[in-house]
Amino acid sequence: MAGFLLLEQSGEYFWQSRLTNNATRKASTGETCRVTIRITGR
């Protein structure tokens, strides 16, 4: 039972870290695209 609980907690942590990583990546790429458009638009 303890092993199952540990597995569940690590899986939850894994999904949370994946979601935050995806959100961070999206934010950084969006920022890069905006900066690139600003530079090329000049």
DSSP file (Angstrom, degrees, kcal/mol; ACC not computed):
  #  RESIDUE AA STRUCTURE BP1 BP2  ACC     N-H-->O    O-->H-N    N-H-->O    O-->H-N    TCO  KAPPA ALPHA  PHI   PSI    X-CA   Y-CA   Z-CA
    1    1 A M     >        0   0    0      0, 0.0     4,-2.4     0, 0.0     5,-0.2   0.000 360.0 360.0 360.0 -41.9    0.0    0.0    0.0
    2    2 A A  H  >  +     0   0    0      1,-0.2     4,-2.6     2,-0.2     5,-0.2   0.908 360.0  51.4 -64.7 -39.6    2.8    2.4    0.9
    3    3 A G  H  > S+     0   0    0      1,-0.2     4,-2.5     2,-0.2    -1,-0.2   0.901 109.9  49.4 -63.4 -39.6    4.5    1.7   -2.5
    4    4 A F  H  > S+     0   0    0      2,-0.2     4,-2.5     1,-0.2    -1,-0.2   0.908 110.9  49.9 -64.9 -41.0    1.3    2.3   -4.3
    5    5 A L  H  X S+     0   0    0     -4,-2.4     4,-2.6     2,-0.2    -2,-0.2   0.925 111.0  49.3 -62.3 -43.7    0.8    5.6   -2.5
    6    6 A L  H  X S+     0   0    0     -4,-2.6     4,-2.6     1,-0.2     5,-0.2   0.917 110.8  50.0 -61.9 -43.2    4.4    6.6   -3.3
    7    7 A L  H  X S+     0   0    0     -4,-2.5     4,-2.4     1,-0.2    -1,-0.2   0.909 110.5  50.3 -61.5 -42.3    3.8    5.8   -7.0
    8    8 A E  H  X S+     0   0    0     -4,-2.5     4,-2.3     1,-0.2    -2,-0.2   0.916 111.6  47.7 -63.0 -43.1    0.6    7.8   -7.0
    9    9 A Q  H  X S+     0   0    0     -4,-2.6     4,-2.5     1,-0.2    -2,-0.2   0.919 112.5  48.1 -65.6 -42.7    2.4   10.8   -5.5
   10   10 A S  H  X S+     0   0    0     -4,-2.6     4,-2.5     1,-0.2    -1,-0.2   0.884 111.3  51.4 -66.8 -36.4    5.3   10.6   -7.9
   11   11 A G  H  X S+     0   0    0     -4,-2.4     4,-2.4     2,-0.2    -1,-0.2   0.905 110.1  49.2 -64.7 -40.4    2.9   10.3  -10.8
   12   12 A E  H  X S+     0   0    0     -4,-2.3     4,-2.4     1,-0.2    -2,-0.2   0.925 112.3  47.8 -63.4 -43.8    1.1   13.4   -9.6
   13   13 A Y  H  X S+     0   0    0     -4,-2.5     4,-2.7     1,-0.2     5,-0.2   0.897 109.9  54.1 -62.8 -39.4    4.3   15.3   -9.3
   14   14 A F  H  X S+     0   0    0     -4,-2.5     4,-2.3     1,-0.2    -2,-0.2   0.930 110.8  44.3 -61.1 -46.4    5.4   14.1  -12.7
   15   15 A W  H  X S+     0   0    0     -4,-2.4     4,-2.7     2,-0.2    -1,-0.2   0.891 113.2  51.4 -67.3 -38.5    2.2   15.4  -14.3
   16   16 A Q  H  X S+     0   0    0     -4,-2.4     4,-2.5     2,-0.2     5,-0.2   0.928 111.8  46.5 -63.9 -43.5    2.4   18.7  -12.4
   17   17 A S  H  X S+     0   0    0     -4,-2.7     4,-2.5     2,-0.2    -1,-0.2   0.886 112.1  51.6 -66.5 -37.0    6.0   19.2  -13.5
   18   18 A R  H  X S+     0   0    0     -4,-2.3     4,-2.6    -5,-0.2    -2,-0.2   0.934 111.1  47.5 -62.7 -45.2    5.1   18.3  -17.1
   19   19 A L  H  X S+     0   0    0     -4,-2.7     4,-2.4     1,-0.2    -2,-0.2   0.925 113.9  46.2 -63.3 -44.5    2.2   20.9  -17.1
   20   20 A T  H  X S+     0   0    0     -4,-2.5     4,-2.6     2,-0.2    -1,-0.2   0.890 112.1  51.8 -67.1 -37.1    4.4   23.6  -15.6
   21   21 A N  H  X S+     0   0    0     -4,-2.5     4,-2.7    -5,-0.2    -2,-0.2   0.926 110.8  47.7 -63.6 -43.6    7.2   22.8  -18.1
   22   22 A N  H  X S+     0   0    0     -4,-2.6     4,-2.7     2,-0.2    -2,-0.2   0.916 112.8  48.7 -62.6 -43.0    4.7   23.1  -21.0
   23   23 A A  H  X S+     0   0    0     -4,-2.4     4,-2.4     1,-0.2    -2,-0.2   0.912 113.1  47.5 -63.6 -42.2    3.3   26.3  -19.7
   24   24 A T  H  X S+     0   0    0     -4,-2.6     4,-2.6     2,-0.2    -2,-0.2   0.914 112.5  49.2 -65.7 -41.5    6.8   27.8  -19.2
   25   25 A R  H  X S+     0   0    0     -4,-2.7     4,-2.7     2,-0.2     5,-0.2   0.926 111.6  48.9 -64.0 -44.0    7.8   26.6  -22.7
   26   26 A K  H  X S+     0   0    0     -4,-2.7     4,-2.5     1,-0.2    -1,-0.2   0.919 112.5  48.5 -60.9 -43.3    4.7   28.2  -24.3
   27   27 A A  H  X S+     0   0    0     -4,-2.4     4,-2.2     1,-0.2    -2,-0.2   0.924 113.3  46.6 -64.0 -43.9    5.3   31.4  -22.5
   28   28 A S  H  X S+     0   0    0     -4,-2.6     4,-2.3     2,-0.2    -2,-0.2   0.904 114.1  47.0 -67.9 -40.4    9.0   31.6  -23.5
   29   29 A T  H  X S+     0   0    0     -4,-2.7     4,-2.7     2,-0.2    -1,-0.2   0.897 111.5  51.8 -68.6 -38.3    8.3   30.8  -27.1
   30   30 A G  H  X S+     0   0    0     -4,-2.5     4,-2.2    -5,-0.2    -2,-0.2   0.908 110.8  48.3 -62.3 -40.9    5.4   33.3  -27.2
   31   31 A E  H  X S+     0   0    0     -4,-2.2     4,-2.4     2,-0.2    -2,-0.2   0.913 111.5  49.8 -64.9 -42.3    7.8   35.9  -25.8
   32   32 A T  H  X S+     0   0    0     -4,-2.3     4,-2.8     1,-0.2    -2,-0.2   0.915 110.3  50.1 -63.4 -42.9   10.5   35.0  -28.4
   33   33 A C  H  X S+     0   0    0     -4,-2.7     4,-2.7     1,-0.2     5,-0.2   0.914 110.6  50.1 -62.0 -42.0    8.0   35.2  -31.3
   34   34 A R  H  X S+     0   0    0     -4,-2.2     4,-2.2     1,-0.2    -1,-0.2   0.925 112.2  46.8 -62.9 -44.1    6.8   38.6  -30.1
   35   35 A V  H  X S+     0   0    0     -4,-2.4     4,-2.4     2,-0.2    -2,-0.2   0.916 112.3  50.4 -65.0 -42.1   10.4   39.9  -29.9
   36   36 A T  H  X S+     0   0    0     -4,-2.8     4,-2.8     1,-0.2     5,-0.3   0.920 110.8  48.8 -62.5 -43.5   11.2   38.5  -33.3
   37   37 A I  H  X S+     0   0    0     -4,-2.7     4,-2.2     1,-0.2    -1,-0.2   0.902 111.0  51.0 -62.9 -39.8    8.2   40.1  -34.9
   38   38 A R  H  X S+     0   0    0     -4,-2.2     4,-0.6    -5,-0.2    -1,-0.2   0.914 112.7  45.8 -63.9 -41.4    9.1   43.4  -33.3
   39   39 A I  H >< S+     0   0    0     -4,-2.4     3,-0.8     1,-0.2    -2,-0.2   0.935 116.9  42.6 -68.6 -45.9   12.7   43.2  -34.6
   40   40 A T  H 3< S+     0   0    0     -4,-2.8    -1,-0.2     1,-0.2    -2,-0.2   0.790 107.3  62.5 -73.0 -26.0   11.7   42.2  -38.1
   41   41 A G  H 3<        0   0    0     -4,-2.2    -1,-0.2    -5,-0.3    -2,-0.2   0.708 360.0 360.0 -70.7 -18.8    8.8   44.7  -38.2
   42   42 A R    <<        0   0    0     -3,-0.8    -1,-0.3    -4,-0.6    -2,-0.1   0.512 360.0 360.0 -71.8 360.0   11.3   47.6  -37.8
